[in-house]
Amino acid sequence: MKYIIGSFAIVLTVLACSPKVTEVITEVEEIEMTADMTEGRAIYDSNCIKCHGLKKIDDFSKAQWEKILPAMMEKAKLSEEQKMKVHAYVFGSINE
């Protein structure tokens, strides 16, 4: 029992003495969204979550999105207008 308490005390001491790391984000890149982009985001948010969790736009490159979007938009059975708006949202939001 002494060893368990001693080990616990050592772990707590090490954790208490370790440097604290905090990251402060001071700058967030804001994009100005057009009406089509805003509607595209709503379509993206409401349709993509049905099959899988929402993916962050920056998780994929423009080249990857060019391959992903056509197939996903067909699966979601989006109209041509909806496809255009989702495309505007995704490609207008990529930070490359």
N, CA, C and O atoms as a GROMACS GRO file, in nm:
protein
  384
    1MET      N    1   0.083  -0.119   0.000
    1MET     CA    2   0.000   0.000   0.000
    1MET      C    3   0.087   0.126   0.000
    1MET      O    4   0.054   0.225  -0.065
    2LYS      N    5   0.201   0.120   0.075
    2LYS     CA    6   0.292   0.235   0.079
    2LYS      C    7   0.345   0.266  -0.061
    2LYS      O    8   0.364   0.382  -0.097
    3TYR      N    9   0.370   0.159  -0.139
    3TYR     CA   10   0.425   0.178  -0.272
    3TYR      C   11   0.324   0.244  -0.366
    3TYR      O   12   0.361   0.326  -0.450
    4ILE      N   13   0.201   0.210  -0.351
    4ILE     CA   14   0.096   0.269  -0.435
    4ILE      C   15   0.082   0.417  -0.402
    4ILE      O   16   0.075   0.500  -0.493
    5ILE      N   17   0.077   0.449  -0.274
    5ILE     CA   18   0.064   0.589  -0.232
    5ILE      C   19   0.189   0.667  -0.273
    5ILE      O   20   0.179   0.781  -0.319
    6GLY      N   21   0.305   0.607  -0.255
    6GLY     CA   22   0.430   0.673  -0.294
    6GLY      C   23   0.436   0.698  -0.443
    6GLY      O   24   0.476   0.805  -0.487
    7SER      N   25   0.396   0.598  -0.521
    7SER     CA   26   0.396   0.612  -0.666
    7SER      C   27   0.298   0.721  -0.710
    7SER      O   28   0.328   0.801  -0.799
    8PHE      N   29   0.183   0.723  -0.646
    8PHE     CA   30   0.083   0.824  -0.677
    8PHE      C   31   0.137   0.964  -0.645
    8PHE      O   32   0.116   1.058  -0.722
    9ALA      N   33   0.205   0.978  -0.534
    9ALA     CA   34   0.262   1.107  -0.494
    9ALA      C   35   0.367   1.152  -0.594
    9ALA      O   36   0.375   1.271  -0.627
   10ILE      N   37   0.449   1.059  -0.643
   10ILE     CA   38   0.553   1.094  -0.741
   10ILE      C   39   0.489   1.140  -0.871
   10ILE      O   40   0.532   1.239  -0.929
   11VAL      N   41   0.387   1.069  -0.917
   11VAL     CA   42   0.318   1.106  -1.041
   11VAL      C   43   0.257   1.245  -1.028
   11VAL      O   44   0.269   1.327  -1.119
   12LEU      N   45   0.191   1.271  -0.916
   12LEU     CA   46   0.132   1.403  -0.894
   12LEU      C   47   0.237   1.513  -0.891
   12LEU      O   48   0.215   1.622  -0.945
   13THR      N   49   0.351   1.486  -0.830
   13THR     CA   50   0.459   1.584  -0.822
   13THR      C   51   0.513   1.615  -0.962
   13THR      O   52   0.535   1.730  -0.998
   14VAL      N   53   0.535   1.510  -1.040
   14VAL     CA   54   0.586   1.530  -1.177
   14VAL      C   55   0.487   1.610  -1.260
   14VAL      O   56   0.526   1.702  -1.332
   15LEU      N   57   0.360   1.576  -1.251
   15LEU     CA   58   0.258   1.649  -1.327
   15LEU      C   59   0.246   1.793  -1.282
   15LEU      O   60   0.227   1.883  -1.364
   16ALA      N   61   0.257   1.816  -1.152
   16ALA     CA   62   0.244   1.952  -1.100
   16ALA      C   63   0.363   2.039  -1.141
   16ALA      O   64   0.348   2.160  -1.159
   17CYS      N   65   0.479   1.977  -1.157
   17CYS     CA   66   0.599   2.053  -1.190
   17CYS      C   67   0.623   2.067  -1.341
   17CYS      O   68   0.710   2.143  -1.383
   18SER      N   69   0.547   1.996  -1.420
   18SER     CA   70   0.567   2.004  -1.564
   18SER      C   71   0.519   2.140  -1.615
   18SER      O   72   0.426   2.198  -1.561
   19PRO      N   73   0.584   2.189  -1.720
   19PRO     CA   74   0.544   2.319  -1.773
   19PRO      C   75   0.402   2.315  -1.831
   19PRO      O   76   0.359   2.215  -1.889
   20LYS      N   77   0.334   2.423  -1.813
   20LYS     CA   78   0.197   2.434  -1.864
   20LYS      C   79   0.204   2.486  -2.007
   20LYS      O   80   0.272   2.584  -2.036
   21VAL      N   81   0.135   2.420  -2.095
   21VAL     CA   82   0.134   2.460  -2.235
   21VAL      C   83  -0.006   2.505  -2.270
   21VAL      O   84  -0.103   2.429  -2.260
   22THR      N   85  -0.015   2.628  -2.311
   22THR     CA   86  -0.143   2.679  -2.358
   22THR      C   87  -0.118   2.748  -2.491
   22THR      O   88  -0.021   2.821  -2.508
   23GLU      N   89  -0.205   2.724  -2.582
   23GLU     CA   90  -0.194   2.786  -2.714
   23GLU      C   91  -0.304   2.889  -2.728
   23GLU      O   92  -0.422   2.860  -2.706
   24VAL      N   93  -0.265   3.007  -2.764
   24VAL     CA   94  -0.361   3.113  -2.782
   24VAL      C   95  -0.367   3.146  -2.931
   24VAL      O   96  -0.267   3.180  -2.993
   25ILE      N   97  -0.485   3.134  -2.985
   25ILE     CA   98  -0.504   3.170  -3.125
   25ILE      C   99  -0.540   3.317  -3.128
   25ILE      O  100  -0.644   3.359  -3.077
   26THR      N  101  -0.453   3.393  -3.189
   26THR     CA  102  -0.476   3.537  -3.190
   26THR      C  103  -0.534   3.586  -3.321
   26THR      O  104  -0.592   3.695  -3.329
   27GLU      N  105  -0.520   3.504  -3.423
   27GLU     CA  106  -0.565   3.549  -3.554
   27GLU      C  107  -0.646   3.439  -3.621
   27GLU      O  108  -0.597   3.327  -3.637
   28VAL      N  109  -0.765   3.470  -3.658
   28VAL     CA  110  -0.850   3.375  -3.728
   28VAL      C  111  -0.881   3.435  -3.863
   28VAL      O  112  -0.930   3.547  -3.875
   29GLU      N  113  -0.852   3.356  -3.966
   29GLU     CA  114  -0.879   3.405  -4.100
   29GLU      C  115  -1.028   3.394  -4.127
   29GLU      O  116  -1.084   3.285  -4.129
   30GLU      N  117  -1.089   3.506  -4.149
   30GLU     CA  118  -1.232   3.511  -4.179
   30GLU      C  119  -1.248   3.528  -4.330
   30GLU      O  120  -1.178   3.608  -4.393
   31ILE      N  121  -1.340   3.453  -4.384
   31ILE     CA  122  -1.370   3.472  -4.525
   31ILE      C  123  -1.505   3.539  -4.535
   31ILE      O  124  -1.594   3.516  -4.453
   32GLU      N  125  -1.519   3.620  -4.634
   32GLU     CA  126  -1.647   3.684  -4.658
   32GLU      C  127  -1.732   3.590  -4.740
   32GLU      O  128  -1.696   3.555  -4.853
   33MET      N  129  -1.843   3.549  -4.684
   33MET     CA  130  -1.927   3.450  -4.749
   33MET      C  131  -2.031   3.520  -4.836
   33MET      O  132  -2.098   3.615  -4.793
   34THR      N  133  -2.043   3.472  -4.958
   34THR     CA  134  -2.147   3.521  -5.047
   34THR      C  135  -2.278   3.451  -5.009
   34THR      O  136  -2.278   3.360  -4.926
   35ALA      N  137  -2.386   3.493  -5.068
   35ALA     CA  138  -2.516   3.429  -5.042
   35ALA      C  139  -2.513   3.283  -5.085
   35ALA      O  140  -2.566   3.196  -5.016
   36ASP      N  141  -2.450   3.255  -5.200
   36ASP     CA  142  -2.440   3.116  -5.247
   36ASP      C  143  -2.357   3.032  -5.151
   36ASP      O  144  -2.391   2.916  -5.125
   37MET      N  145  -2.249   3.089  -5.098
   37MET     CA  146  -2.166   3.016  -5.004
   37MET      C  147  -2.241   2.986  -4.874
   37MET      O  148  -2.230   2.878  -4.818
   38THR      N  149  -2.319   3.083  -4.828
   38THR     CA  150  -2.397   3.065  -4.706
   38THR      C  151  -2.500   2.954  -4.725
   38THR      O  152  -2.517   2.868  -4.639
   39GLU      N  153  -2.569   2.958  -4.838
   39GLU     CA  154  -2.666   2.852  -4.867
   39GLU      C  155  -2.595   2.718  -4.888
   39GLU      O  156  -2.645   2.613  -4.846
   40GLY      N  157  -2.478   2.721  -4.952
   40GLY     CA  158  -2.400   2.600  -4.973
   40GLY      C  159  -2.358   2.537  -4.842
   40GLY      O  160  -2.358   2.414  -4.828
   41ARG      N  161  -2.322   2.621  -4.746
   41ARG     CA  162  -2.283   2.568  -4.614
   41ARG      C  163  -2.402   2.499  -4.547
   41ARG      O  164  -2.388   2.392  -4.487
   42ALA      N  165  -2.518   2.560  -4.557
   42ALA     CA  166  -2.639   2.500  -4.497
   42ALA      C  167  -2.669   2.365  -4.562
   42ALA      O  168  -2.705   2.269  -4.494
   43ILE      N  169  -2.655   2.358  -4.693
   43ILE     CA  170  -2.678   2.232  -4.765
   43ILE      C  171  -2.573   2.130  -4.724
   43ILE      O  172  -2.606   2.014  -4.696
   44TYR      N  173  -2.448   2.172  -4.720
   44TYR     CA  174  -2.337   2.085  -4.680
   44TYR      C  175  -2.361   2.030  -4.539
   44TYR      O  176  -2.352   1.910  -4.516
   45ASP      N  177  -2.393   2.120  -4.446
   45ASP     CA  178  -2.413   2.080  -4.307
   45ASP      C  179  -2.531   1.983  -4.293
   45ASP      O  180  -2.520   1.885  -4.219
   46SER      N  181  -2.640   2.009  -4.361
   46SER     CA  182  -2.759   1.926  -4.341
   46SER      C  183  -2.753   1.794  -4.416
   46SER      O  184  -2.813   1.696  -4.371
   47ASN      N  185  -2.684   1.787  -4.529
   47ASN     CA  186  -2.679   1.664  -4.608
   47ASN      C  187  -2.563   1.572  -4.572
   47ASN      O  188  -2.581   1.451  -4.568
   48CYS      N  189  -2.448   1.627  -4.547
   48CYS     CA  190  -2.330   1.543  -4.524
   48CYS      C  191  -2.337   1.468  -4.392
   48CYS      O  192  -2.285   1.357  -4.380
   49ILE      N  193  -2.400   1.528  -4.295
   49ILE     CA  194  -2.408   1.466  -4.163
   49ILE      C  195  -2.497   1.341  -4.163
   49ILE      O  196  -2.488   1.260  -4.072
   50LYS      N  197  -2.581   1.325  -4.265
   50LYS     CA  198  -2.670   1.209  -4.272
   50LYS      C  199  -2.592   1.078  -4.283
   50LYS      O  200  -2.632   0.977  -4.225
   51CYS      N  201  -2.482   1.079  -4.357
   51CYS     CA  202  -2.406   0.956  -4.381
   51CYS      C  203  -2.280   0.946  -4.294
   51CYS      O  204  -2.236   0.836  -4.260
   52HIS      N  205  -2.223   1.058  -4.262
   52HIS     CA  206  -2.100   1.060  -4.180
   52HIS      C  207  -2.089   1.196  -4.115
   52HIS      O  208  -2.162   1.288  -4.151
   53GLY      N  209  -2.002   1.209  -4.021
   53GLY     CA  210  -1.983   1.337  -3.954
   53GLY      C  211  -1.935   1.443  -4.052
   53GLY      O  212  -1.878   1.411  -4.156
   54LEU      N  213  -1.959   1.565  -4.017
   54LEU     CA  214  -1.914   1.674  -4.103
   54LEU      C  215  -1.762   1.677  -4.108
   54LEU      O  216  -1.696   1.665  -4.005
   55LYS      N  217  -1.710   1.693  -4.224
   55LYS     CA  218  -1.566   1.703  -4.242
   55LYS      C  219  -1.527   1.850  -4.246
   55LYS      O  220  -1.596   1.931  -4.308
   56LYS      N  221  -1.417   1.884  -4.181
   56LYS     CA  222  -1.369   2.021  -4.188
   56LYS      C  223  -1.312   2.043  -4.328
   56LYS      O  224  -1.243   1.958  -4.383
   57ILE      N  225  -1.343   2.157  -4.384
   57ILE     CA  226  -1.301   2.188  -4.520
   57ILE      C  227  -1.149   2.177  -4.532
   57ILE      O  228  -1.098   2.123  -4.631
   58ASP      N  229  -1.076   2.226  -4.433
   58ASP     CA  230  -0.930   2.227  -4.441
   58ASP      C  231  -0.866   2.090  -4.420
   58ASP      O  232  -0.744   2.077  -4.429
   59ASP      N  233  -0.947   1.987  -4.391
   59ASP     CA  234  -0.892   1.853  -4.377
   59ASP      C  235  -0.849   1.794  -4.512
   59ASP      O  236  -0.776   1.695  -4.517
   60PHE      N  237  -0.895   1.856  -4.620
   60PHE     CA  238  -0.866   1.806  -4.754
   60PHE      C  239  -0.817   1.920  -4.843
   60PHE      O  240  -0.856   2.035  -4.825
   61SER      N  241  -0.732   1.886  -4.938
   61SER     CA  242  -0.683   1.986  -5.033
   61SER      C  243  -0.788   2.010  -5.141
   61SER      O  244  -0.888   1.938  -5.151
   62LYS      N  245  -0.763   2.111  -5.222
   62LYS     CA  246  -0.853   2.141  -5.333
   62LYS      C  247  -0.862   2.022  -5.427
   62LYS      O  248  -0.970   1.986  -5.474
   63ALA      N  249  -0.747   1.960  -5.456
   63ALA     CA  250  -0.745   1.844  -5.546
   63ALA      C  251  -0.828   1.728  -5.488
   63ALA      O  252  -0.897   1.658  -5.562
   64GLN      N  253  -0.819   1.710  -5.358
   64GLN     CA  254  -0.898   1.602  -5.295
   64GLN      C  255  -1.047   1.633  -5.302
   64GLN      O  256  -1.128   1.545  -5.331
   65TRP      N  257  -1.083   1.760  -5.275
   65TRP     CA  258  -1.225   1.797  -5.281
   65TRP      C  259  -1.279   1.780  -5.423
   65TRP      O  260  -1.396   1.744  -5.440
   66GLU      N  261  -1.196   1.806  -5.524
   66GLU     CA  262  -1.241   1.790  -5.662
   66GLU      C  263  -1.280   1.645  -5.692
   66GLU      O  264  -1.364   1.620  -5.778
   67LYS      N  265  -1.220   1.552  -5.621
   67LYS     CA  266  -1.254   1.410  -5.636
   67LYS      C  267  -1.370   1.369  -5.546
   67LYS      O  268  -1.453   1.286  -5.583
   68ILE      N  269  -1.376   1.427  -5.427
   68ILE     CA  270  -1.476   1.390  -5.327
   68ILE      C  271  -1.615   1.444  -5.361
   68ILE      O  272  -1.713   1.370  -5.359
   69LEU      N  273  -1.622   1.572  -5.392
   69LEU     CA  274  -1.752   1.639  -5.408
   69LEU      C  275  -1.845   1.577  -5.511
   69LEU      O  276  -1.962   1.554  -5.480
   70PRO      N  277  -1.799   1.550  -5.632
   70PRO     CA  278  -1.894   1.497  -5.731
   70PRO      C  279  -1.965   1.369  -5.684
   70PRO      O  280  -2.086   1.356  -5.699
   71ALA      N  281  -1.890   1.278  -5.627
   71ALA     CA  282  -1.950   1.152  -5.581
   71ALA      C  283  -2.046   1.176  -5.464
   71ALA      O  284  -2.155   1.118  -5.460
   72MET      N  285  -2.005   1.260  -5.371
   72MET     CA  286  -2.089   1.284  -5.253
   72MET      C  287  -2.216   1.361  -5.290
   72MET      O  288  -2.322   1.336  -5.233
   73MET      N  289  -2.205   1.454  -5.384
   73MET     CA  290  -2.323   1.530  -5.424
   73MET      C  291  -2.423   1.440  -5.498
   73MET      O  292  -2.544   1.459  -5.486
   74GLU      N  293  -2.373   1.344  -5.573
   74GLU     CA  294  -2.462   1.249  -5.640
   74GLU      C  295  -2.532   1.162  -5.537
   74GLU      O  296  -2.652   1.139  -5.546
   75LYS      N  297  -2.456   1.112  -5.439
   75LYS     CA  298  -2.516   1.028  -5.334
   75LYS      C  299  -2.624   1.103  -5.257
   75LYS      O  300  -2.726   1.046  -5.219
   76ALA      N  301  -2.600   1.233  -5.235
   76ALA     CA  302  -2.696   1.316  -5.161
   76ALA      C  303  -2.813   1.359  -5.248
   76ALA      O  304  -2.909   1.419  -5.199
   77LYS      N  305  -2.805   1.329  -5.376
   77LYS     CA  306  -2.911   1.363  -5.472
   77LYS      C  307  -2.941   1.514  -5.474
   77LYS      O  308  -3.056   1.557  -5.469
   78LEU      N  309  -2.833   1.592  -5.480
   78LEU     CA  310  -2.848   1.737  -5.483
   78LEU      C  311  -2.887   1.783  -5.623
   78LEU      O  312  -2.847   1.722  -5.723
   79SER      N  313  -2.964   1.890  -5.628
   79SER     CA  314  -2.998   1.951  -5.758
   79SER      C  315  -2.874   2.022  -5.811
   79SER      O  316  -2.777   2.042  -5.738
   80GLU      N  317  -2.877   2.060  -5.936
   80GLU     CA  318  -2.764   2.132  -5.995
   80GLU      C  319  -2.738   2.264  -5.920
   80GLU      O  320  -2.623   2.302  -5.899
   81GLU      N  321  -2.845   2.331  -5.881
   81GLU     CA  322  -2.830   2.457  -5.807
   81GLU      C  323  -2.765   2.431  -5.671
   81GLU      O  324  -2.677   2.506  -5.629
   82GLN      N  325  -2.808   2.326  -5.602
   82GLN     CA  326  -2.749   2.292  -5.473
   82GLN      C  327  -2.602   2.254  -5.488
   82GLN      O  328  -2.519   2.293  -5.407
   83LYS      N  329  -2.570   2.179  -5.591
   83LYS     CA  330  -2.431   2.140  -5.618
   83LYS      C  331  -2.344   2.264  -5.636
   83LYS      O  332  -2.234   2.272  -5.582
   84MET      N  333  -2.395   2.360  -5.713
   84MET     CA  334  -2.321   2.483  -5.739
   84MET      C  335  -2.293   2.557  -5.607
   84MET      O  336  -2.183   2.609  -5.587
   85LYS      N  337  -2.391   2.561  -5.520
   85LYS     CA  338  -2.376   2.634  -5.394
   85LYS      C  339  -2.281   2.562  -5.298
   85LYS      O  340  -2.201   2.626  -5.231
   86VAL      N  341  -2.290   2.431  -5.292
   86VAL     CA  342  -2.197   2.355  -5.209
   86VAL      C  343  -2.055   2.372  -5.262
   86VAL      O  344  -1.961   2.391  -5.185
   87HIS      N  345  -2.040   2.366  -5.392
   87HIS     CA  346  -1.910   2.386  -5.455
   87HIS      C  347  -1.855   2.524  -5.419
   87HIS      O  348  -1.738   2.537  -5.384
   88ALA      N  349  -1.939   2.626  -5.428
   88ALA     CA  350  -1.896   2.762  -5.394
   88ALA      C  351  -1.852   2.769  -5.248
   88ALA      O  352  -1.751   2.833  -5.216
   89TYR      N  353  -1.925   2.705  -5.159
   89TYR     CA  354  -1.890   2.706  -5.017
   89TYR      C  355  -1.757   2.636  -4.994
   89TYR      O  356  -1.668   2.692  -4.931
   90VAL      N  357  -1.744   2.514  -5.044
   90VAL     CA  358  -1.623   2.436  -5.017
   90VAL      C  359  -1.500   2.503  -5.076
   90VAL      O  360  -1.401   2.524  -5.006
   91PHE      N  361  -1.504   2.537  -5.204
   91PHE     CA  362  -1.386   2.594  -5.268
   91PHE      C  363  -1.359   2.738  -5.225
   91PHE      O  364  -1.245   2.784  -5.234
   92GLY      N  365  -1.460   2.807  -5.178
   92GLY     CA  366  -1.439   2.941  -5.125
   92GLY      C  367  -1.384   2.941  -4.983
   92GLY      O  368  -1.338   3.044  -4.934
   93SER      N  369  -1.389   2.825  -4.918
   93SER     CA  370  -1.345   2.813  -4.779
   93SER      C  371  -1.208   2.749  -4.762
   93SER      O  372  -1.153   2.749  -4.652
   94ILE      N  373  -1.153   2.695  -4.870
   94ILE     CA  374  -1.023   2.627  -4.860
   94ILE      C  375  -0.914   2.729  -4.834
   94ILE      O  376  -0.904   2.830  -4.903
   95ASN      N  377  -0.831   2.700  -4.733
   95ASN     CA  378  -0.719   2.786  -4.697
   95ASN      C  379  -0.589   2.724  -4.748
   95ASN      O  380  -0.517   2.660  -4.672
   96GLU      N  381  -0.559   2.743  -4.875
   96GLU     CA  382  -0.434   2.688  -4.930
   96GLU      C  383  -0.338   2.800  -4.958
   96GLU      O  384  -0.227   2.775  -5.005
   0.00000   0.00000   0.00000
